[in-house]
Amino acid sequence: MLLRWIPWNFIIRKAAKHHGIIDPASVMAKVRSFSQPSEVKEPIELLRAGIIFQARGLVNTRAIQFNLDWVWPYWVERQFNPEDPSFIPRAYSFTHINLTQRDWSAVGLPDVPLYPIVDPRGLVTPLYDGWSLDFWVLGDDGRRLLPSKLDEVEQTLGMEDASVRTDCVDSGMRVSSTARQVMDGGKPRLLVDLLGESEVDGWLAVTLRPYNPEGVRFIEKVECGAGRDSWLVDGEEEIHFGKVPDKMLVSSFDEGDVLHKVDHKAEGTSGTCRVGMVSAAALFRLKAGKPREMRLKISLESDLKEHYPEARPRGETWSGILEETAGLDIPDERVKYVYDSAVRTLVMLSAHEIVPGPYNYRRFWFRDAALMLNAVLALGLGGRAERILSMFPEQQRRDGYFRSQEGEWDSNGQVLWIYDRFQRLTGRGLDEKTRKAVRKGAEWFRSKRITNRPGNPENGLLPAGFSAEHLGPNDYYYWDDFWGVAGLRCAARLLEGHAGEDEIRSWRDLADEFEETIWNSVKQSPGFRRRGGIPASPYRRMDAGAIGSMVADYPLQLTDTEHEAMNVTLEYLHAKCFHKGGFFQDMVHSGMNAYLTFAIGQSFLRAGDRRVDDIVQDMARLASPTGHWPEAIHPFSGGGCMGDGQHGWAAAEWIMLIRNLFVREEWEKLVLGAGIQPSWMKSGEPIAFGPTLTPHGRVAVRVDHGDGGPVFHVDAVWREKAPEMIIAVPGYKRIKVDPSVESYVLEPEK
């Protein structure tokens, strides 16, 4: 208690003045004056992550720029190259962090929450935030094949096992690696299959690197195993080569990179480093023109025990789970490849709880979980969604708040919405424990909304908070409020048959009053008064943050397609905030954001606007060679500049966009084929999607091309009666579907 009476601000101010440093308390006060007053400041989870991130960057500052004769990961080779678009000057950079090539691909299994990652040049990081393995070919004549220094390599995703293959060719040499995760004797392992060849005698080098795609990761000691066919790293993790190396080398930071020891005759089978920068190489002899193959094995069991001790792999296989998911068949190889990749991303990231990324974002948010689970359900994986949703009540506070990060007031609406989506798409009800959580979650809105500021535009809204993080500083975000309205309506639906009519009516009335409050607030905002659009909050002008307000259109469908303010907002965002085909979020992300771009595409699709075709093609082009997106894409390098290098929310929204091109829910109606692109129809090849879950049952659609023209097929299993359906393939006459008829000849529009 005594600590509360200590004048900390005065002490800090005096100390800062004494040392000639700016007063940090006054700086923070000024920083916070740019946001609306809030009961919370920056979420502690984000501050903690930021501190760790910048601490790594500080280590990078000391380790990298003074040792550029090392072989560094791909992002360093690009970011420190003055001729590369990724180059970043370092003079005033306190830390060196990966800002231009935040790309990596996870290799995983459907039911194991472990995500070894592979960077764009084949650097493999087996364990979470751990050291890495790199693979080189070194010619006796001095030639070097070092993948991170190559301008181009070929990298692909193996669809059968979610493996990542990297092929590197240069100067008459080649190294190929394929990384995949397997269960071996009931334990998870990473396998890396290697092939090396050279037109001259040389070495295939398996190298241990004290870094990963974020920067330095300390290695203090490496030892050779008893059979000389393995390394033991820091006395814990073992790397098995499968063969005894012809030569082994170890180097410390003081001695430089192990690359510089290749020509040394003396071997080194073990070593330590005072600063934790051990590098090592296991060398396997190559004869000119003769390929050499080998397989590495790394146990992942320690990672599972440390981070997910409660996880129990259920023995799911890729072939088994993919048979359950909605499939896509179109004459567009790139779009299909990216869709298939997104399905695998979503399955991997929902192996236990659901997380939005394999590395930096390997932690839980209700926001990402709700939107990702929507796609899990659309794919047909109701059981997987149910398992994850059953964990949600455990994270609800006593006051009803579904908290993943303090100050993010969108979560309650999102949880209620995804519970409703689950019940409607699967036809399965909730248990009593979950219904109790739903009631508490809805009740939370009564006490949380602002009620003491009559006349102010924020009165009746949720408090200022950090919200979706990329919308700006603390503010009264309409994003939170629209989710609240939708959540209350979903709560009323979820409690039907389990609560009295008066209670159900009270939730609906509260939702109606809440929505009316939002629109009254919008009309007072600078963005609406000046442009007629919906800004991010009552006090904001129109800017990129207005993307958050579009949630009322997609996915919530609180507005119809003729809503004027919504359409003004959509046109503003497309005209002012698109770059190279993607939505450029210049707040926080400072890059082209895939999942926000897909949300714009959904609004275009809903409005019958063919600009959705451009979004599909442009974003497929912007996807990585392995078919996914980082959270935000650098406008020049094309690499990631924000967040995780393989983003689950982006994968989910791509799946939902592709699904809605074929089967879209428009309130209680189904619109079929409205996003099928004209070029696909002109090809004359079969087109198909499904089966996907809808509120009415399971639906698959197909287009065949015969002598009489294209034929549209509807294959459905309805739970009760068929809904109203419209076939609306662009360029063809609209058809009202008769549930007793499965096939329709499409007639061109005049």
N, C-alpha and C positions, 0 to 999 in steps of 0.2 A: 504493500500500500504506500509506503514511504516514497517509492520510485515515482509515483504520480505527481508528487510535490516538487520534484527536482526540475528546475527551469532549463530543460534540455535545449530549447531554441536559443536562449540567451547564451548558454555555454558554447554551443556550436558556432553561433555568430561571432562571439569573441575569439574563439580559436581560429576561425577562418580569417578574420581580420588581422590577427597577429601574424599569420603566415602568408598574408597577401593573397588569399584565395577568396573567390566570390562566395557570398553567404548561400549555402545550399538551401536553407529554409526559405529564403526569399525567392530563390529561383523556382523551387517547387510550387510556391504559392502563385507565382506568375504563370507557370505551366498550367496549373489547374484552373486558372481564371479563363482559359480558352474553352473550357467545357462547362456544362451546366452543373450547379451544385448537386451533389449526390451523396447518399448515405454510404456509398462505397467508393473507394478510389480504384486504382488499377487492380484487377484480380491478382491475388497473391500467387496463383498458379502460373500466370503469365510472367510475373516478375521473377519467380523462381527459375522458369525456363529461360528467360532473357539473361539472367545472371550467369547461368551455366553456359549459355551460348556465347556470351561476350567473354567469359573467362577462357573458354577454348580459343576464342579469337585473339586474346592477349598472348596465350602460349604460341599461337601461330605466328604472331608478330615477331617474337624472338627467334623462333625456330626456322622459319621459311626464308625470309628475304635475305638473310645473311648466309644462306646455304643453298643457293640456286643451282649448284652443281650436283645436287641430289636429284633422283627421279621422284617427282612429286605426283599426286593424283591429278587426274584430268583437269579439275576445276582450277587448280593452282597453275598448271601449265598454260591454261588459257588466260586466267585472270591476271597473271604476272607478265604476259607477253604483250609488249607495246604495239604490236602489229595486229592484235586480235580484237574483234568487237567486244570481247568480254573484259578487256583491260580496265583496271581500276587504279588510279593514282594512289600512292600510299603516304604521301608526305604528312597529312594531318589525320590519317586514320589511326585511331588509338588501338583498334583491333583489326585483324585480318580474318574475315569470314567469307564463306562461300555465298556470293551474292548474284552470280551470273550463270552458274551451271548446277543448280540444285535438281539434278536428275539422277535417279537410280531405280532399279527394278528389283522387287522382292521375289524370292523363290520360296514357295510354301506348299502346305498341304491343307485340305479342306477343314480339318479338325485339330490342327496343331497351331497354337498362337505364337509361332516363332517365324521371324522374317529376315533371314540372311539377305543381304542386298548386294547387287552388282552394279557398278557405275558404268557410264557409257563407253568405257574402254576396257571393260572386263575385270576391273579391280573388285575382288570379292571380300566382303566383310561378313564373316560367318556369324558372329555374336553381336548382340545389341550394343551399339556404340563401342565396338571393340576394334582391335587391330585388323589388318587386311592382308590378303595374299595377292601378289601380282605375278604375271607370267611373261617372261622375256625369251627371246632367242638372241644369242650372242655368237657372232662369227669369229673364227680364229683370225680372220683378216682385218678385224677391227670394226666390222659392221655391227650395228645394234638395232634390234627390233624392240622398241620400248613403246607399248601401246598408248600410254598417256600422252606421248608426244606426237602421235599421228593425227593428221587432219581428218582422215576418214577411216572408219572400220565398218563392218557389217554386224549388226546385232539384231537378233530375232527372239521372239517368245515361242517356246514349244507348247502348242495347245494341248497336247496329250497329258503332259505332266507339269505344266507351268514352269518349265526350265528356261534358263536364259543362255543363249549361245552367242558368243562373241568371236568373230573371225578377224584377225589382224594380218595384213600382208604388206610387206615393204622390203625393197632392196633384195629380192630373191629369197626372202625368209617369210615364214608363216607360223603363227601360233593361234590355235583355236581352243577355246574353253567352253564347256557346257556345265553350268551349275544347276543342281536340282536338290530338293529335299526329299528324303525317304524315311520310312520307318524300318529299322533294322533290329530285329530281335525285340520289338516293342519299344525301341528307343529312337528318338529323332536324330538323324545324321544329315550332314551336308556332303554331297558327292560332287566332285569337280573332275570331269573327264577332260584330259589335255591331249593335244596333238601338236607336236612341233616338228618343223622341217626347215632345211636350209640347203641352198645350192653349194655351200662350202661347209667344211667341217666346223663344228661349233658346239654350243651348249643350249639345252632347254633348261631355263632357270625358273625354279619355283622360289619366289622371294617373299620373305616376311617383312611387312612394312609397318612402322610405328605411326600409322595414321589411318583415317577413313575419309569418306566424302565430306566430312565437316572440318577435318584438320587433324592435328596431332593427337594421337592416342598412345600413351606411354607404354613401352615395353621395357622392363628392367632386366629381364633375364631370359635366355633361351638355352635349352639343353638338348642334346641329342639323345634319343631313346636308346634302350639297351641293344636293340637289334639294328641300330643305325638307319632304320627306315622310318623315323618319325622325329618330330620336334615336340618338346614340352615347353609351353610358353608361360612364363611367370609361375611355374610350378603347378599350373592348374589345367590348362587346355592343351590337348594333344592333337597334332596334325600328322596323319599317317600318309606316307607317300605310296605305299604298295610295292615299292622297289627301293633298293639301297642306292642312294646317290653315288655318282662317281666322284663327287667332290662336294665338300661342305665349307661354307665361309660364314663368319660372324663378324660384325663390326659395331663399334660403339660410336656415339656422337663425335667424340674427339677424333676418331680415326676417319670419319666421313662415311658416306654411303657405301654399302657393301659392293655396289657396282664397281668402285675403284679398286677392289681387291681381286677382281676376276682373274687377272694375270699373275697373281701371287702363287707361288708354288706351295707355300705352307697352308695347310687346312686349318679350319677353326670349327670345332664341333659344338662349342658352347661359349657363352660370353655374357657379360653384364655391362650395364651402362649407368654412370652416376646420375645422368639427367633423364634416364628412361627412354632413350632413343636407339635401342638395339635394332639393327637391320641384319637380315641373314639371307643366305641363298643356298638352296640345294640344287646342285648342277648335275644334269644328266647328259651324257655324251651324245651328240648328233653326228652321224656320218653324212657326207654330202649326198643329197638326193634321196635319203632314206628317212621316211617319217618315223617318229617315235611317239607311242601312245602310253598314257599312264592314268591312274585314277587316284585322286586324293580323297581321304575320308576325315571329316571333322565331327566330333560328337557335339550335339547341341543340348545335351541333357542338363548341363549346369545352368544354361540360360532358362530352360523351362522351370527348373526348381527355384531359381531366384525370382523370376518375374511372374510366373503363373503356377505356383505350387498346387493350387486346387484344380488345375486343368486335367482332364482325363480324356486323352484321344479316344475317339469312338470307332476308329477303324474305317472312316469314310475314305473312299477312293475318288480320284478325279473322274474316272469314267462313270462311276455310280452317281455322283451328284450332278454331273453335267447332263445326264439323261433326264433329270427332273426339271431342268431349267428351260425357259423359253428360248427357242432357237431362231436364228435369223438366216435367211437364204435370199441373197440379192445378187445381181450382176454388177457388184461394186466391191472389188476385193479389199480395198483400203477401209471402207466403212465397216464391212463385215469383220475384218481383222481387228479393228479397234473395238468393235462391240464384243467380240469373243474375248479379247483381252480384259475388257471392263468386267465381264462376268467373272473371270478368274480373280481379278483384284477384289471384287466384292465378296466372293466366297472366302478367299484367304483372310481378309480383314474381319470376317465375322466368325472366325473359328471358335472363339470363346465368347468374351464380350465383343462388342463391335467398336472398332477404332478407325479413325480416318486416315491413318498412315502407318507404314511399317517401321518408321524410324522416329523422327521428331514428334510425330503425332500418334505415337503408340500409347495413347491414353484416351480417356472417355470424355465425350461431351454429349449431352442430351440432344443438342441441335444436329450434329452430324449423324448421331445414331438414328434419330427419327427419319431424316431424309434418306439415309442409306437403307434403313429397314423398309421404307416404301418401295425401293427398287428390289430388295430381297423378296418381298411379297409379290411384286409384279412378275418376277422370274418364276414364281410358283413354289418358293421354298418356305411354305407356311410354318413347318415344324421348326426350322432354324430361327425364324422370326419369333415364334412363341417362346423358345428357350431363352432368347436374349431379353425379350420383354418381361419375362418372369423375374429378372434381376432388378427391374426399375424400382419397385416399391422399397427395396432395401436402401435406396439412395434418397428417399424422400424424408425431409425434415418433419418434425412434429407439427410445425405450423402449416404443412401441406406443400411447401416449396420443394420442387424437384431440382436439387442443387448439384450442378457439376462445377460451375465457377460462380462465385459470389458476384452479384451485380449484373448477371445476364438474365433478364426477366422474360425471355422468350421461351424458356424451357417448359414451363407448365403447359402452355398452349400446345407445344409440340408433342409432349408426352400424351396428352389427351387426344390429340389428333391421330397419332400413330396407333394408339389403342383402338380407336374407332376404325381406322383403315384395316387393322388386323381383323377385327370382328366382321367388318363388311366384306372383305375380300376372301376370308376363309370360311365364313359362316359359323365360326366357333365362338361361343361366348366367353366372357371373362369369369374367373373364379371370384369368390367372395372377398378374398384378400385384395385382389386387384381393384374390384369395384369400390372397396373402402378407400384405396389410394386415389381413385378417380374422384370420389366425392370430396376428399380432403384437398386434392389439387384444384378442383373447381372453387371450393370455398376460399382458397387462398386469394383469389382475385378480389373478393369483397373487401378484405382488409388491406390489400397492397396498393390498390389504385389511390391516386391523389384526390382528396376530397376537401381540402382546406384552403384552396386557392380560387374561389369563385371569380369569374371574370378573366382569369388567366387562360391562355390557350392550352396549357398542360393539365388544367383541372379535369379530373376524370380519367386521365391516362395513367399508365404505369410510371413509376419513378424514373428519373434519369439513371442510366446505367451504361455499362460498356457494351451491352448487346452483342451483336455478331462480330465485333472487333474491327471489321474492315469498313464500317460505316462512318467512323470518326471518333472523336473523344466522347466522354460521358454526355448523354443527351436523352431527351424523351422520344425515343425512336418509335415511329409508327410500325416498324417491323415487329416489335414486341407486342404492340396493341392488336394488330391484325391477327397475330397468332393467338392472342388471348380470346378474341371474339370467336375464332374457329374452334378453339379448345372448349369453350363453354357450350357451344352448340353440339360438339361431339360428346361432351359429358352428358348432356340431356338425352342424347340418343343411346349412349352406353347404359344409362340407368333405367331406361324404359323396361317395365316389367319387374324392376327391383326397387322402385321408389314410388311414392304416391304422385298423383297427377299434379298436385300443388307444387311439389318439389321440382318435378320436371319442368313445369311452366315457369318456375322462378329462374331456372338456369337459362331458359330461352329468352325470358324477358330481360335478364341481366345482359345477355349477349346482344340483344337488340339495342338496349340503352347504351351499351359500351360502343357499338358500331356507330350509332348516331353521334356520340361524343367525339369519336375520331374524325368523322367528316366535318363536324362543326369546327374542330380544331384546325383541320387542313385548310379550311376557307380563310382562316386568320393568318396563315403562314405567308412569309415573303415569297416563297416559291409559287404558291397558288395565285396570290394577288398579282404577281408580275408576269407569270407565264401560263397559269392555269393548270400547272402540274402538281404532283404530290411530292414534296421534298422529303428528306429523311426524317425531319422533326419539325415541330411548330416554329422553331426559330431559325431554320436553315433556308438559304436560297436553293435554287435547283443546282445540283452538282452530282457527282458520281454516286454519292451516298443514297440518292433517290432510288437506286436499284433495290434497296431494302423494301421500299413501299410497294414494289411490283409483286410482292408476295400475295397481295390481295387478289391478284389475277391468277398467278400460278405459284404454288399448287392449290391455293385455298379456294379459288373460284367464289370469292365473296362478291365479285362484280361480274357483270355480263360483258360481252365483247363490244358493246356499244358505249361503255362507260367513258365519257369524254375526258375526264381528268386522267384516267388510267392510260388512255391512248395518247394524250399529250405527253405524259411521262415516258411512255415507250418510245415515241418519236424523238424526244429530247435525248434520251440515252443512246439511241442508235446513231443520231446525227453528231452528237458531241463526245461520245465516250467509246467509240469503236476504233480499233487500230489493227490493221492487217487481218481483219476478219473476226477479231475477238473483242469482247468487252474489256476495255482498259480501265482497271480500277486504280486511279491515281492516288487514292487514300490508302496508306499503310502498305498495300500489296505492291503498288507501283509496277504492275505488270498486267498482261492479258489473263483474265481469270476464266478458267474453263467452266466451272459450275454456274457462275453468274451469266456467262454467255449462253449456256443451255437454257437457263430460265427465260432469257429474252427470246430464244428460239421457240420455247413453249408458248409464249404470248403471241408471237407471230403465227404459229400453227393454229392456235385457238381462234385467231382472227381471220384465218384463211389467207394469210399474207405469205407469198412464196419466197420472201426473204429467209424463211426457215431453211430453204434448200441451200443457200449460200453458207449459213451457219453450220449445217451438217458437213458440207464439203471442206470449208475452211478449218474447222476444228479437227476434222480427221487428219488434215494435212499438218496441223500444228502438234498432233500427238507425237510422242517419242517413237523411235523405231520399234520398241516393244509394246506400243499401243496404249500408252497412258499419258497423263498430264501431271506436272507438278501443280502446286496450288496456284501459282501465278507464273507466267511465261515472260522472260526478258525480251523486250521488243527488238533487240539487235542480235544477241547471241542465240536466241531460240531456246535457251536452257531455262531452268527454274530460277526464280529470283525471290521466292517466298515460300515458307512452309516446308512440307514434306515433298520428296521427289516423286512420289507416286500417291496421288490423292484420292482417297476413297469416296469423298463427296462428289468429286468430279466424275469418277467412274459411275456412281449411282445415277447422277443426273443425265449422263450420256445414255445409260440404259433406259431411263424413263423417256427421254426424247425419242429414241429409236422406237420404243414400245408405242408411244403415242402417235407416231407416224402411221401406225397400222391399226391400233385399237386405243381410242381416246375416250375417256369418260367426260361427258359434258352434263354435269349434274346427274340426272337419272337416265340419260340417254347415252348410247354408244355411237361414236362416229368412227367408221371403219375406212382405212385406206387414204385418209385425207392428206397424209404426208408422203405418199409414194411419189418418188421423183420422176418426172417425164422421161429422163434418160434411161431409167430402169425399165420403164414400160416399152420404150422404143427398142430395147435390146432383143425383145422377143423371148427372153429366157424366163424360167419360173421365178416367182417372187413369193416368199412365205415368211410368216412370223407366228410364233406361239409354241404351245399354248400359254396364255397369260391369265392370271387371276383378275377378275373384275367383281364388282359388288353383286353381280347376278349369276356368276358361274365362270367356268373355264372356257376361254375362247382362243381359237387359232384361225388365221386367215391365209388365203393363198390365191395367187393369180397365175393361171395357165394361159398359154397363147395357142389358139387353134386356128383353123381355116376361117371360122366365123368371127374371129376377133378374140380379144382377151376375155377370159371368164373368171369371175371373182367368186371364190368359195368361202363359206362361213361354216366352220366346224366348232360346235359349242356343246357343252354339257351344262344346262341351266339347273340351278338349285331349286328354283320354283318356276316362275313363268319368265319367258323371254322379255327383255326390255325393248323399248323403242330403239331401232337401229337405222342408221343412214349410211349407205356406201357413198363416199364422196371423193373418189379418186380424181386428182386434178386432170383436167382435159376431157373428162367424161361426164355424162349426165348423172345427176344424183339419183340414187335408187333408195326407196323406202323398203326395208327388208321385211319379208314375210317369214316368221319363224319356222314355218313348215317347208320353206324352200331353202336349199343349201347352196345353189349355184345361180349366178346371174351373169348374162352376157353384157359387157360394158359397151355402151354406145357413145361414140365421140360427140362432144359438144359441137354445135354448128358455129 
